[in-house]
Amino acid sequence: MNEQNLEAIMGLIIHGGDAKSSAMEALQAAKEGDFATADEKIKQAETALNEAHHSQTGLLTQEAQGNHMEVTLLTVHSQDHLMTSIAFTDLAKEIIDVYKKIG
């Protein structure tokens, strides 16, 4: 695996993890009724997901150009990490909306 691909894969893992952490912090803030912090943390999660998508787009672009890469467990893990973070952030937004309506 070349260094550029490894950096992109690590970007998926790092930014996906950052997104999930921010979304979890957003949920905790909403649970405590601090919706301003919750909204800010969700924005941070979305920014991290955007960064992860940039890493993913680089890998997809290379693949589309015929530069096939070896798929390793690390590659699969990075994609799984990103997908989980996206789903968690989406769910966090919905739960925060419920907290807002209850509060």
C-alpha positions in Angstrom: 0.0 0.0 0.0 1.4 3.4 -0.9 1.8 6.2 1.5 -0.9 8.4 0.0 -3.5 5.6 0.3 -2.4 4.9 3.9 -2.8 8.6 4.8 -6.3 8.6 3.2 -7.3 5.4 5.1 -6.0 6.8 8.4 -7.9 10.0 7.6 -11.1 8.0 7.4 -10.4 6.4 10.8 -9.3 9.6 12.6 -12.0 11.9 11.2 -14.6 9.3 11.6 -13.6 8.8 15.3 -13.6 12.6 15.8 -17.1 12.8 14.4 -18.5 10.0 16.6 -16.9 11.6 19.7 -18.3 15.0 18.9 -21.8 13.4 18.3 -21.6 11.6 21.6 -20.6 14.9 23.4 -23.6 16.6 21.6 -25.9 13.9 23.0 -24.6 14.4 26.5 -25.0 18.2 26.2 -28.6 17.8 25.0 -29.4 15.4 27.8 -28.3 18.1 30.2 -30.5 20.7 28.3 -27.5 22.5 26.9 -28.7 22.7 23.3 -26.2 25.5 22.2 -23.3 23.1 23.0 -25.2 20.2 21.5 -25.6 22.1 18.2 -22.0 23.2 18.2 -20.8 19.6 18.8 -23.0 18.4 15.9 -21.4 21.0 13.7 -18.0 19.7 14.7 -19.1 16.1 13.9 -20.3 17.2 10.5 -17.0 19.0 9.8 -15.1 15.9 10.8 -17.3 13.8 8.5 -16.6 16.2 5.7 -12.9 15.7 6.2 -13.4 12.0 6.2 -15.4 12.2 2.9 -12.5 14.1 1.4 -10.2 11.2 2.2 -12.7 8.7 0.8 -13.1 10.7 -2.4 -9.4 10.6 -3.0 -9.4 6.9 -2.8 -12.5 6.6 -5.0 -11.0 9.0 -7.6 -7.8 6.8 -7.8 -9.9 3.7 -8.2 -12.0 5.4 -11.0 -8.8 6.3 -12.8 -7.7 2.7 -12.9 -5.3 2.8 -10.0 -6.6 -0.2 -8.1 -5.4 -0.5 -4.5 -5.0 -3.6 -2.4 -7.9 -4.0 0.0 -6.7 -4.8 3.5 -8.3 -5.3 6.8 -7.2 -1.7 7.6 -9.1 -0.5 4.5 -12.2 -2.3 5.5 -11.9 -1.1 9.0 -11.7 2.5 7.8 -14.8 2.3 5.7 -16.7 0.6 8.6 -15.5 3.3 11.0 -16.8 6.0 8.6 -20.2 4.4 8.0 -20.7 3.8 11.8 -19.8 7.5 12.5 -22.2 8.7 9.8 -25.0 6.6 11.2 -24.2 7.6 14.8 -24.2 11.3 13.9 -27.5 11.0 12.1 -29.1 9.2 15.0 -27.6 11.8 17.5 -29.3 14.6 15.5 -32.7 12.9 15.8 -32.3 12.2 19.5 -31.3 15.8 20.1 -34.4 16.9 18.3 -36.5 14.7 20.6 -34.7 16.2 23.7 -35.5 19.7 22.3 -39.2 18.8 21.9 -39.4 17.3 25.4 -37.6 20.2 27.0 
